[in-house]
């Protein structure tokens, strides 16, 4: 029975280990059989230069599964088709109409706000000039009397320049043609030296901003004789 038991034990498969490491841990060199396996695995395959080729190939395969053709170079593709208008009477068309209406109302509101702001700025400037008119009249009289000299003349010139910068214009000179829209005639006299009504005296100059008259010039007018 002993010999028979030994024969059975010799027939049982024993434990085997196969070292499949490519590099020999003892010598540090690549094993010949690993090179042979690499060479056989690469037969019939072309090398890929782009490291992202596998990912691109996978993406193309996924797209092809969906029935979509993706060109190799998609940089020139452009969306040239305009957005389709919603059908009249649909909910999208109603929303679009509301949006256009709100946009138009906002544009009109901005225009009104701009006009109101301009009117408010003009009104503020006019109030300042009206408050300065008595001072400006005194300055005119001082100039006519020759009292505006030295440092005082420098300050007066700066005041006039500052008014010009904000659009305020002083007008009314002897020899100008009389205009009832610009001048207030305080006296009149006939003259054979003029052919049209002409200013011969400016008592108080006028002030205006653009076409807006702040104060009409108060003048004396010569009328041509009949």
Residue, then its C-alpha position, 0 to 999 in steps of 0.5 A: x500500500x505504501x508503494x501504491x500511495x507513493x505512485x498516487x502522490x507523484x501523479x498529483x500536479x505540483x505548484x509552479x510559478x512563471x516569472x513574466x516580468x520583462x526585466x530580469x530582476x537579477x541582471x536588470x536586462x530585458x529578457x529575450x522572450x519579452x522582446x519577442x512578444x513585443x515584436x510579435x504584438x506590433x506586427x501589422x500595426x502602424x505607430x501613432x505619432x499623436x499621443x491623443x490619437x487613441x482618445x480621438x479614435x475612441x470619440x470618432x468610434x462613439x460618434x459613428x455608433x450614433x450615426x454622426x460623421x465628424x470631419x477630421x478638421x472641424x475648425x472651418x465649420x460655422x453656424x450660418x443658419x439664422x435662428x428660426x422665428x417662432x410661429x405666430x400665436x405660439x407661446x414663444x412668439x408671445x414672449x418675443x413680442x413682449x420682449x420687443x415691446x419692453x425694449x421699445x419702452x426702455x429706449x423711449x424712457x432713456x430718450x425722455x430721461x436724457x431730454x429731462x437731464x438736459x433741460x434740468x442742466x440748462x435750467x440750472x445754468x439759466x438761474x446762475x446767469x440770471x443771478x449774475x446779470x446785475x453784476x454783469x451790468x455793473x461790469x459793462x458800465x465800469x468798462x464804459x467809464x474806463x474803470x476796468x483796469x489792472x487786476x480787476x480787468x483780469x478778473x472780469x475777463x475770466x468771468x466772461x470766459x467762464x460764461x462762454x465755456x458753459x455756452x452763455x453768450x453776450x450780444x447787442x452791439x451798436x450798428x446791429x440790425x434790430x430784431x424784435x426776437x432778440x432786442x427790446x427797444x426802449x427808444x426809437x428815432x428816425x434817421x436818414x443814415x439807415x435803411x433798416x431798423x438799426x441799434x444806435x444805443x445799447x443800454x443793457x446787453x442781452x444774454x442767451x444760450x444757443x437759441x434760448x434767450x435769457x434776457x433780451x438786449x435793451x436798446x435804442x433803435x434808429x428807424x429809416x425816414x419815409 
